[in-house]
Amino acid sequence: MELPPQVQTKSAYKQDKRDRRMQEVLDAAAHTFRLSGYEAATMQDIASRLGVRATALYHYAPSKERLLEEICETVGSHYNRSLTEILNSGTSAPEMLRRAIAMHLHPDWFNHAGAFAFSRGNLSEEARHRLGVMAKQNLQLWTQMMRRGIREGTLRPDLDCELAAASVLAMCNGIIGMLEGMAPTDITAMCEKLTSYCVNGMQAVSEPHGAAKPQPPRLARKSPGRAATK
């Protein structure tokens, strides 16, 4: 029997409210796991970040292990879905790399990425296997991005695509700890630098022999003792 519209609306509102609260719990747990380490973190630590009692968390998960599993499943699905959309966007490989790095280090998700990368080994064997499949799919999507770049001529033809993909992922995960407290605009600037390092490398470009080196701009010097005139 179909429920009356007002009952359906109320039920949908309650479910939406619960979903939003669950996301807040997962965000707090991911942040706590990254700052304190999964093994040291407690349900009370997570609750304190939310300003509630630890008992309130058990309405959403029976343990911190279940929270970690939910975090990893959520971020793994989000990243693989987002990477697929980027691959299907029709843009160049360097632009895809820029978008993918920015997505990986987005302020809403980098704590979750850290939990997936560094804490999923604490889960059950069954969960580790399931998440390992997600991780392989993620690496394959990054690898496809590199291969696309070779085909279009924007990346070097001798590129080891899987090694390059794994290196970019490791680089993104490695700087997660630097992002704490950074403004979104600063994170965006960092993503631009990472993309440049990935695509252009870090080696200095040698100037042709005899070419004049660019000089820094010289500032105009004011004469001492002269007042400015209007």
C-alpha positions as YAML, in Angstrom:
chain: A
units: angstrom
residues:
- id: 1
  name: MET
  ca: [0.00, 0.00, 0.00]
- id: 2
  name: GLU
  ca: [1.35, 3.39, -0.99]
- id: 3
  name: LEU
  ca: [1.84, 5.88, 1.83]
- id: 4
  name: PRO
  ca: [0.08, 9.27, 1.74]
- id: 5
  name: PRO
  ca: [2.22, 12.11, 0.23]
- id: 6
  name: GLN
  ca: [2.65, 13.89, 3.57]
- id: 7
  name: VAL
  ca: [3.98, 10.69, 5.16]
- id: 8
  name: GLN
  ca: [6.35, 10.13, 2.23]
- id: 9
  name: THR
  ca: [7.66, 13.72, 2.54]
- id: 10
  name: LYS
  ca: [8.23, 13.38, 6.26]
- id: 11
  name: SER
  ca: [10.00, 10.05, 5.78]
- id: 12
  name: ALA
  ca: [12.22, 11.49, 3.01]
- id: 13
  name: TYR
  ca: [13.08, 14.47, 5.23]
- id: 14
  name: LYS
  ca: [14.09, 12.21, 8.13]
- id: 15
  name: GLN
  ca: [16.22, 10.04, 5.85]
- id: 16
  name: ASP
  ca: [17.91, 13.09, 4.34]
- id: 17
  name: LYS
  ca: [18.61, 14.44, 7.83]
- id: 18
  name: ARG
  ca: [20.09, 11.12, 8.90]
- id: 19
  name: ASP
  ca: [22.23, 10.92, 5.74]
- id: 20
  name: ARG
  ca: [23.61, 14.42, 6.36]
- id: 21
  name: ARG
  ca: [24.38, 13.58, 9.98]
- id: 22
  name: MET
  ca: [26.04, 10.34, 8.91]
- id: 23
  name: GLN
  ca: [28.26, 12.32, 6.54]
- id: 24
  name: GLU
  ca: [29.22, 14.65, 9.39]
- id: 25
  name: VAL
  ca: [30.15, 11.63, 11.52]
- id: 26
  name: LEU
  ca: [32.27, 10.17, 8.71]
- id: 27
  name: ASP
  ca: [33.99, 13.52, 8.13]
- id: 28
  name: ALA
  ca: [34.83, 13.80, 11.84]
- id: 29
  name: ALA
  ca: [36.07, 10.21, 11.96]
- id: 30
  name: ALA
  ca: [38.28, 10.65, 8.87]
- id: 31
  name: HIS
  ca: [39.78, 13.83, 10.33]
- id: 32
  name: THR
  ca: [40.39, 12.14, 13.69]
- id: 33
  name: PHE
  ca: [41.98, 9.06, 12.13]
- id: 34
  name: ARG
  ca: [44.40, 11.22, 10.13]
- id: 35
  name: LEU
  ca: [45.43, 13.45, 13.03]
- id: 36
  name: SER
  ca: [45.58, 10.82, 15.79]
- id: 37
  name: GLY
  ca: [46.18, 7.65, 13.81]
- id: 38
  name: TYR
  ca: [43.53, 4.96, 13.54]
- id: 39
  name: GLU
  ca: [44.83, 2.77, 16.35]
- id: 40
  name: ALA
  ca: [45.06, 5.64, 18.86]
- id: 41
  name: ALA
  ca: [41.75, 7.25, 17.93]
- id: 42
  name: THR
  ca: [38.66, 6.46, 20.01]
- id: 43
  name: MET
  ca: [34.94, 6.89, 19.52]
- id: 44
  name: GLN
  ca: [35.12, 9.56, 22.21]
- id: 45
  name: ASP
  ca: [37.71, 11.49, 20.17]
- id: 46
  name: ILE
  ca: [35.36, 11.45, 17.20]
- id: 47
  name: ALA
  ca: [32.38, 12.45, 19.36]
- id: 48
  name: SER
  ca: [34.36, 15.33, 20.88]
- id: 49
  name: ARG
  ca: [35.05, 16.70, 17.41]
- id: 50
  name: LEU
  ca: [31.30, 16.71, 16.80]
- id: 51
  name: GLY
  ca: [30.47, 18.11, 20.25]
- id: 52
  name: VAL
  ca: [28.37, 15.10, 21.29]
- id: 53
  name: ARG
  ca: [28.68, 12.15, 23.66]
- id: 54
  name: ALA
  ca: [30.26, 8.94, 22.39]
- id: 55
  name: THR
  ca: [27.00, 7.07, 22.90]
- id: 56
  name: ALA
  ca: [25.40, 9.23, 20.19]
- id: 57
  name: LEU
  ca: [27.76, 7.75, 17.59]
- id: 58
  name: TYR
  ca: [26.45, 4.24, 18.12]
- id: 59
  name: HIS
  ca: [23.23, 5.27, 16.38]
- id: 60
  name: TYR
  ca: [25.32, 5.44, 13.21]
- id: 61
  name: ALA
  ca: [28.00, 2.77, 13.61]
- id: 62
  name: PRO
  ca: [28.77, 0.05, 16.18]
- id: 63
  name: SER
  ca: [32.53, 0.70, 16.19]
- id: 64
  name: LYS
  ca: [35.32, 2.83, 14.80]
- id: 65
  name: GLU
  ca: [36.20, -0.09, 12.50]
- id: 66
  name: ARG
  ca: [32.77, 0.16, 10.89]
- id: 67
  name: LEU
  ca: [33.25, 3.91, 10.51]
- id: 68
  name: LEU
  ca: [36.61, 3.37, 8.81]
- id: 69
  name: GLU
  ca: [35.09, 0.80, 6.47]
- id: 70
  name: GLU
  ca: [32.27, 3.19, 5.56]
- id: 71
  name: ILE
  ca: [34.76, 6.03, 4.97]
- id: 72
  name: CYS
  ca: [36.86, 3.88, 2.65]
- id: 73
  name: GLU
  ca: [33.89, 2.57, 0.69]
- id: 74
  name: THR
  ca: [32.45, 6.07, 0.31]
- id: 75
  name: VAL
  ca: [35.66, 7.75, -0.84]
- id: 76
  name: GLY
  ca: [36.66, 4.81, -3.06]
- id: 77
  name: SER
  ca: [33.33, 4.94, -4.90]
- id: 78
  name: HIS
  ca: [33.46, 8.74, -5.15]
- id: 79
  name: TYR
  ca: [36.99, 8.80, -6.57]
- id: 80
  name: ASN
  ca: [36.41, 6.06, -9.13]
- id: 81
  name: ARG
  ca: [33.16, 7.63, -10.29]
- id: 82
  name: SER
  ca: [34.79, 11.07, -10.53]
- id: 83
  name: LEU
  ca: [37.84, 9.74, -12.41]
- id: 84
  name: THR
  ca: [35.54, 8.01, -14.90]
- id: 85
  name: GLU
  ca: [33.74, 11.31, -15.50]
- id: 86
  name: ILE
  ca: [37.07, 13.07, -16.02]
- id: 87
  name: LEU
  ca: [38.21, 10.41, -18.50]
- id: 88
  name: ASN
  ca: [34.96, 10.82, -20.44]
- id: 89
  name: SER
  ca: [35.18, 14.62, -20.48]
- id: 90
  name: GLY
  ca: [37.04, 14.73, -23.81]
- id: 91
  name: THR
  ca: [39.72, 17.11, -22.55]
- id: 92
  name: SER
  ca: [43.50, 16.71, -22.90]
- id: 93
  name: ALA
  ca: [45.53, 14.44, -20.59]
- id: 94
  name: PRO
  ca: [47.30, 17.35, -18.82]
- id: 95
  name: GLU
  ca: [43.92, 18.95, -18.07]
- id: 96
  name: MET
  ca: [42.56, 15.58, -16.91]
- id: 97
  name: LEU
  ca: [45.55, 15.26, -14.59]
- id: 98
  name: ARG
  ca: [44.91, 18.72, -13.19]
- id: 99
  name: ARG
  ca: [41.27, 17.90, -12.51]
- id: 100
  name: ALA
  ca: [42.08, 14.49, -11.04]
- id: 101
  name: ILE
  ca: [44.70, 15.88, -8.66]
- id: 102
  name: ALA
  ca: [42.35, 18.68, -7.58]
- id: 103
  name: MET
  ca: [39.58, 16.11, -7.01]
- id: 104
  name: HIS
  ca: [41.89, 13.86, -4.96]
- id: 105
  name: LEU
  ca: [43.00, 16.73, -2.72]
- id: 106
  name: HIS
  ca: [39.66, 18.50, -2.44]
- id: 107
  name: PRO
  ca: [39.15, 19.92, 1.09]
- id: 108
  name: ASP
  ca: [36.00, 17.80, 1.53]
- id: 109
  name: TRP
  ca: [37.79, 14.55, 0.72]
- id: 110
  name: PHE
  ca: [41.51, 14.53, 1.48]
- id: 111
  name: ASN
  ca: [41.02, 13.22, 5.04]
- id: 112
  name: HIS
  ca: [38.99, 10.33, 3.61]
- id: 113
  name: ALA
  ca: [41.71, 9.69, 1.03]
- id: 114
  name: GLY
  ca: [44.25, 9.46, 3.84]
- id: 115
  name: ALA
  ca: [42.07, 6.93, 5.68]
- id: 116
  name: PHE
  ca: [41.77, 4.82, 2.54]
- id: 117
  name: ALA
  ca: [45.48, 4.98, 1.75]
- id: 118
  name: PHE
  ca: [46.94, 4.50, 5.23]
- id: 119
  name: SER
  ca: [44.35, 2.92, 7.53]
- id: 120
  name: ARG
  ca: [42.39, 0.32, 5.55]
- id: 121
  name: GLY
  ca: [44.93, -2.34, 6.53]
- id: 122
  name: ASN
  ca: [43.26, -2.35, 9.97]
- id: 123
  name: LEU
  ca: [40.03, -3.76, 8.56]
- id: 124
  name: SER
  ca: [38.90, -7.36, 8.19]
- id: 125
  name: GLU
  ca: [40.32, -9.51, 5.42]
- id: 126
  name: GLU
  ca: [37.01, -9.43, 3.56]
- id: 127
  name: ALA
  ca: [36.86, -5.62, 3.72]
- id: 128
  name: ARG
  ca: [40.52, -5.26, 2.70]
- id: 129
  name: HIS
  ca: [39.89, -7.47, -0.33]
- id: 130
  name: ARG
  ca: [36.83, -5.47, -1.39]
- id: 131
  name: LEU
  ca: [38.64, -2.17, -0.97]
- id: 132
  name: GLY
  ca: [41.70, -3.57, -2.72]
- id: 133
  name: VAL
  ca: [39.56, -4.14, -5.81]
- id: 134
  name: MET
  ca: [38.50, -0.48, -5.63]
- id: 135
  name: ALA
  ca: [42.15, 0.60, -5.30]
- id: 136
  name: LYS
  ca: [43.11, -1.42, -8.40]
- id: 137
  name: GLN
  ca: [40.27, 0.14, -10.36]
- id: 138
  name: ASN
  ca: [41.45, 3.57, -9.23]
- id: 139
  name: LEU
  ca: [45.00, 2.89, -10.42]
- id: 140
  name: GLN
  ca: [43.67, 1.59, -13.75]
- id: 141
  name: LEU
  ca: [41.72, 4.83, -14.29]
- id: 142
  name: TRP
  ca: [44.84, 6.94, -13.64]
- id: 143
  name: THR
  ca: [46.78, 4.63, -15.98]
- id: 144
  name: GLN
  ca: [44.20, 5.12, -18.73]
- id: 145
  name: MET
  ca: [44.73, 8.86, -18.33]
- id: 146
  name: MET
  ca: [48.46, 8.44, -18.98]
- id: 147
  name: ARG
  ca: [47.83, 6.24, -22.03]
- id: 148
  name: ARG
  ca: [45.42, 8.82, -23.39]
- id: 149
  name: GLY
  ca: [48.22, 11.38, -23.14]
- id: 150
  name: ILE
  ca: [50.60, 9.19, -25.12]
- id: 151
  name: ARG
  ca: [48.03, 8.67, -27.87]
- id: 152
  name: GLU
  ca: [47.30, 12.37, -28.20]
- id: 153
  name: GLY
  ca: [50.98, 13.33, -28.01]
- id: 154
  name: THR
  ca: [50.79, 15.41, -24.83]
- id: 155
  name: LEU
  ca: [52.81, 12.93, -22.73]
- id: 156
  name: ARG
  ca: [56.15, 11.34, -23.61]
- id: 157
  name: PRO
  ca: [55.85, 8.17, -25.74]
- id: 158
  name: ASP
  ca: [58.15, 6.05, -23.55]
- id: 159
  name: LEU
  ca: [56.14, 6.72, -20.38]
- id: 160
  name: ASP
  ca: [55.61, 3.73, -18.07]
- id: 161
  name: CYS
  ca: [51.94, 4.50, -17.57]
- id: 162
  name: GLU
  ca: [51.27, 2.31, -14.53]
- id: 163
  name: LEU
  ca: [54.41, 3.51, -12.75]
- id: 164
  name: ALA
  ca: [53.53, 7.12, -13.56]
- id: 165
  name: ALA
  ca: [49.97, 6.63, -12.27]
- id: 166
  name: ALA
  ca: [51.20, 5.04, -9.03]
- id: 167
  name: SER
  ca: [53.73, 7.87, -8.60]
- id: 168
  name: VAL
  ca: [51.10, 10.60, -8.95]
- id: 169
  name: LEU
  ca: [48.85, 8.82, -6.45]
- id: 170
  name: ALA
  ca: [51.72, 8.42, -3.99]
- id: 171
  name: MET
  ca: [52.62, 12.09, -4.38]
- id: 172
  name: CYS
  ca: [49.02, 13.19, -3.74]
- id: 173
  name: ASN
  ca: [48.68, 10.96, -0.68]
- id: 174
  name: GLY
  ca: [52.09, 12.02, 0.58]
- id: 175
  name: ILE
  ca: [51.18, 15.69, 0.89]
- id: 176
  name: ILE
  ca: [47.82, 15.19, 2.60]
- id: 177
  name: GLY
  ca: [49.39, 16.06, 5.94]
- id: 178
  name: MET
  ca: [50.42, 19.46, 4.57]
- id: 179
  name: LEU
  ca: [46.85, 20.49, 3.77]
- id: 180
  name: GLU
  ca: [45.60, 20.87, 7.35]
- id: 181
  name: GLY
  ca: [44.31, 24.40, 7.83]
- id: 182
  name: MET
  ca: [45.12, 25.53, 4.29]
- id: 183
  name: ALA
  ca: [42.66, 27.78, 2.51]
- id: 184
  name: PRO
  ca: [40.93, 26.23, -0.53]
- id: 185
  name: THR
  ca: [42.67, 28.76, -2.80]
- id: 186
  name: ASP
  ca: [46.07, 27.63, -1.47]
- id: 187
  name: ILE
  ca: [45.16, 23.98, -2.03]
- id: 188
  name: THR
  ca: [44.17, 24.87, -5.59]
- id: 189
  name: ALA
  ca: [47.54, 26.55, -6.13]
- id: 190
  name: MET
  ca: [49.31, 23.47, -4.78]
- id: 191
  name: CYS
  ca: [47.35, 21.26, -7.16]
- id: 192
  name: GLU
  ca: [48.45, 23.44, -10.07]
- id: 193
  name: LYS
  ca: [52.09, 23.01, -8.99]
- id: 194
  name: LEU
  ca: [51.72, 19.25, -8.71]
- id: 195
  name: THR
  ca: [50.22, 19.09, -12.19]
- id: 196
  name: SER
  ca: [53.14, 21.12, -13.53]
- id: 197
  name: TYR
  ca: [55.65, 18.81, -11.83]
- id: 198
  name: CYS
  ca: [53.89, 15.75, -13.24]
- id: 199
  name: VAL
  ca: [53.60, 17.03, -16.80]
- id: 200
  name: ASN
  ca: [56.70, 19.22, -17.15]
- id: 201
  name: GLY
  ca: [59.03, 17.61, -14.62]
- id: 202
  name: MET
  ca: [61.34, 19.40, -12.20]
- id: 203
  name: GLN
  ca: [64.50, 19.62, -14.28]
- id: 204
  name: ALA
  ca: [65.74, 23.12, -15.06]
- id: 205
  name: VAL
  ca: [65.59, 24.09, -18.72]
- id: 206
  name: SER
  ca: [69.06, 24.95, -20.03]
- id: 207
  name: GLU
  ca: [69.39, 28.25, -21.87]
- id: 208
  name: PRO
  ca: [70.96, 28.11, -25.36]
- id: 209
  name: HIS
  ca: [74.69, 28.90, -25.32]
- id: 210
  name: GLY
  ca: [75.26, 32.64, -25.40]
- id: 211
  name: ALA
  ca: [71.63, 33.49, -24.66]
- id: 212
  name: ALA
  ca: [71.13, 36.38, -22.27]
- id: 213
  name: LYS
  ca: [69.63, 35.39, -18.94]
- id: 214
  name: PRO
  ca: [66.43, 37.22, -18.01]
- id: 215
  name: GLN
  ca: [67.04, 39.91, -15.42]
- id: 216
  name: PRO
  ca: [64.69, 40.57, -12.52]
- id: 217
  name: PRO
  ca: [62.72, 43.81, -12.81]
- id: 218
  name: ARG
  ca: [64.40, 46.84, -11.27]
- id: 219
  name: LEU
  ca: [62.43, 49.00, -8.91]
- id: 220
  name: ALA
  ca: [62.42, 52.75, -9.48]
- id: 221
  name: ARG
  ca: [64.39, 54.54, -6.78]
- id: 222
  name: LYS
  ca: [62.99, 57.71, -5.24]
- id: 223
  name: SER
  ca: [65.30, 60.69, -4.71]
- id: 224
  name: PRO
  ca: [65.80, 61.31, -0.99]
- id: 225
  name: GLY
  ca: [64.44, 64.46, 0.57]
- id: 226
  name: ARG
  ca: [61.96, 65.27, -2.22]
- id: 227
  name: ALA
  ca: [58.31, 65.49, -1.26]
- id: 228
  name: ALA
  ca: [55.71, 64.07, -3.57]
- id: 229
  name: THR
  ca: [53.78, 66.68, -5.52]
- id: 230
  name: LYS
  ca: [50.14, 66.56, -6.40]
...
